Amino acid sequence: MKIRAGFNLGYECTQPTPMLLALNIHPSRRPDLLSDQVLTFDRPIEAWSYLDGFGNACSRILAPPGLTTISTQFEIYDDGQPDVIPEHAVQHAIKDLPDDVLVYLLGSRYCDTDRLADLAWKMFGTTPMGWPRVKAILDFTHEHITFDYSRADSTRSAYGGYVDRIGVCRDFAHLAITLCRCMNIPARYCTGYLGDIGVPKDPNPMDFSAWSQVYLGGCWHTIDARHNTPRIGRILMATGRDAIDVALTTNFGPAELVRFEVITDEIID
């Protein structure tokens, strides 16, 4: 299967503004590219590429005053298979986890484990360890939060999502991640493209998507509390502890987002 994906983002700056961009696809997906995936700018801007501490392909720019449009469009191969359900993946004892996985057991900016630990153990402490426990957390999160674009809140934490019972895909991801961490299951945040492939067309404008991964059976597995069903055609961009680590852009000065267009479509030959 082939997918065409990309975006046009416009930022209005009142002064020269340094920005960090997490807008490339993840290095693990680059071998699947059928065309180049590069960031382009509608004004002369020099970009420096780097890998961040989580292995994401990022860029640094100095956005000049005025409107700057950042774009990319590419084609990529996808196997067309839905997310794998790791029904038999085991949960590791903490002493057996790789060193680089331990950080995904800890609380973070939006994953406030300290506020949800007691609740998590009361709700999931008697569930079988491993995938059954993760599935119980996904089912709870999917039913507990109502999706509503109009109620997006960039300051809402996992605990806030639990209390408010409303949010967008990042809120589903943060709550599921936090509950997993409370139950000693490493979990991390993912962002990327997820088009309406193999499902009814969503009438809302296309957006980037957030989901999660859990570490079971020696590797990372995709989970998605918002949809709570295997999906086709995910294109990973970045992973981190929570949304703060994979923000599309991080600006060091005033920068207003004034244009936002995302495309993710299956190419029908």
Beta strands, then each sheet from edge to edge (+ up, - down):
strand 1: 2-13
strand 2: 17-21
strand 3: 40-41
strand 4: 48-51
strand 5: 57-63
strand 6: 66-77
strand 7: 146-147
strand 8: 166-167
strand 9: 187-193
strand 10: 209-216
strand 11: 219-223
strand 12: 235-240
strand 13: 249-251
strand 14: 255-267
sheet 1: 3+ 6- 1+ 14-
sheet 2: 4+ 5- 2+ 13-
sheet 3: 7+ 8+
sheet 4: 11+ 10- 9+ 12-
end
